Amino acid sequence: NTAKIEDLRKSIALNQKFLFMNDLFSGEKSAYDEAIDKLNSLHTMDEAKSYLASEVEKQHNWEHNSPAVEQFKILLERKFL
């Protein structure tokens, strides 16, 4: 599905939410919620990439080729279509 996403939170299935929370945010629901809220508030993919690079990826040791990271970034790209 390549339809544009307006709200990341509503577009993430429950099983994906747990995958993202556990694999990408070290099981920290507050970190996950904060990141989703911030990404929802941004206006461009460049802003989103910058935010992830500076505030999220290093802190949570994202593996760039992991399935969870790939799924997350696909959803993010659909937000900024």
N, C-alpha and C positions, 0 to 999 in steps of 0.2 A: 504494500500500500504506500503510495507516494503522496497522499493527500496532505495538505498543509495542516499543521497542528497549531492550535491557538493556545492551549494550556497543556504544558508537559504533564502536570500532575494527573489530569484526567485521561491522558493518552497512554499512561504507563499501566499495564496490566498488573494485577496483584502479584503474580509470580515474578514478573520482571522487577517490581518494586523491591521484593525481598532479595532477588539476585543483585540488583544495584546496591541496595543498602549493605548487604554482606560483603560483596566482592569489591565494591568501589568506595564505600564509606566506612569500612572497618566495623560494620554492624551498628554504627552510630546514627540513629534515626534523626537526631537534631541536625547533624551535619548534612544528611541527605535532604531533609526538609529545607534547610537554609539554602543549599545549592539549587534545588528546584525552584524555590521562590525567586532567587536572584536571576536564574536563567530565564524564568518567565517574564521578568521585568526588563530584560535587555531587548535591544531593537535590531541588532545585526549579528550575523554569524561571527564576524571579527571580534565583536565585544564578547560573545560567548566563549570563543576560543581563548581570548586573552584572560578572561576570568578563570576558566578552567586551568590554564597554564599557571597563573599566578597564585590562585587561591585553593585549588582542589587537587590537581594531579600529583604534585609532589608530596603534599601533606598525607595523602592516602596511598602513596606508592602505586599508582595505576600502572599496570602492564599494558602498553599500547596495543599489543596484538591480542589481548584477551577477548573472548566472546562478549563479555559483559561491557567492556569499553566500546567495542564495535557496535553493539546494539544501542548503547546510550548515545553514541555520536550520530547514528542513523536517525534516531528520534529527534535529536537536536537539529540536524540538517533539515528535517521536515518542518520544524518550527519556523525556520528562516527562509523557506522557499520563496 
